């Protein structure tokens, strides 16, 4: 039997976890997003047990007083849900602005949609709000002699969510992450060269895994194609006219590992290689590992390959 004081403490813990997941700070959860997600599930399951699962009970199993308590919790809960969702979106917007302004985060050139951590926070509110109202308002019950213990079924949600997450990261087919609508595909304007900007990525585990990004500025002069904007992959000798000073360090153009997202699975070992073969064709590859568990357990190797011919024809793109 959990007393109301302790139930209210668990309600505050639930709201704190929702706020953590619904905030853009820190900018990345470094593959640990499943930890607060499971913590939120555990606390929610404990509150469901503590309230006897009344918020999820069917009407025919309840007496008149229990049905009134359940219905009142649903009315109050879903009135509060609208306010909670608005506050959560405000938290996300403000924290995103703080992260970007302080240099902890940069604008992603990929269309990642709604972040998985925000989805978890919203689902937590939708599913748990009536139970949170019951846990906060219900008085301490007098324990009856011979009363049956609360069912353990709510706790089964914890291993079920963990297994579904791990299966998604390990076995779900990889998906392509398209460029954001704000990203120009026209490329640089450089005398004697034609250029094209490429922003793409590979999503592992749908929204609840990780994204490996590829961001590159490709230029060509009719003889060879090459990368500009990254000092670690300088253009071949003679590729750029002598009177042109190329942008060798422009992360908005080319940045190894940029646009990667690793809230629910860690992205490690990122390395990028750029080579131009004798025919003038550029081969640019991003290698990374996506690991849902520590020590690289169940990790997946990811390779994104961009191939551009000397006349600018894109032969291969992730």
C-alpha positions, 0 to 999 in steps of 0.5 A: 500500500503506497501512501498518498505522500509517496504517490505524489512524490512519484507523480513529481518524478514522472513530470520531471522525467517527461520534462527531461525527455521533452527538453532539447537540453542536453542536445544528445542523450548519447544513446541513453534515451532508453534509460529515462524511457524505462524509468518513466515506464517503471514509475508509471507501472508503480502508480497504476498498481498503487491506484488499482488500475482504476484509470484503465478499468472497464465500467462493468467491473466497477461499482457506482462509486468507483466509476464516478472516481474513474470518470472524474479522473479522466475529465480532470486528466484530459483537461490538464493534458492540453495545458501539459502538452502546450508547456512541453512544446514551450520547453522544447522550443525554449531549450532548442533556442538555448542550445543553438544560441550557446553552441551546444547544438547546430541546425540539422540539415536533415528532416528528422521529424519530431524527436523520439524523446518528445514522442515518448514524453507526449505518450507518457502524458497521454497514457498516464494523466488520469492515473496521475490525477488519481495518484495525487488526489485519492486519500490513503486507503484503509487496507482490508484484511485478506485483500488481494495484492495489486496485479503485477501486469503493469510492470510487464510493460517495462521488458516489453518496451525494452525488447521492442526498442532493442529489436527495432535498433538491431533488426529494423530495415534502415531508412533514408533521411531526406534533406530538410526543406531549408537546405539548398541543393544548388551548391556554391557559385565558384568561377570555373566550377559547378557545385552541388550540396548533398545532405542525406542520412540513414536512420537505424531503428526508426525514430527510436534508434539513431541517424547517421548523417552525410553532409557534403559540398561536391564540385566538379570541373569536367575533369574530376569531382571533389569535396570542398569545405572540409580541411581533412579532404582537400581537393586534388591538386589543380582541381580549383583555378589558381585565382579562386580561394575555396572554403576549406573549413565550412561545416555548413558545406561539408562536415564529417558526422554532421546531422547524426542523432544518437538519443536512443543508440550511440553513434561511434567510430565515425570516419569519412573518406574522399577519393577521386579515381583516375576517371575523375569520379568522386567516392565519398563514404561515411562509416559509423557504428550504431550501438544500442548497448554498452561495449558495442553489443548488438552494434550495426555497421553503417556505410553511406556512399556518395559517388559523383562523376566528373561531369556532376552526374550522381551515380550513387547516393544513400 
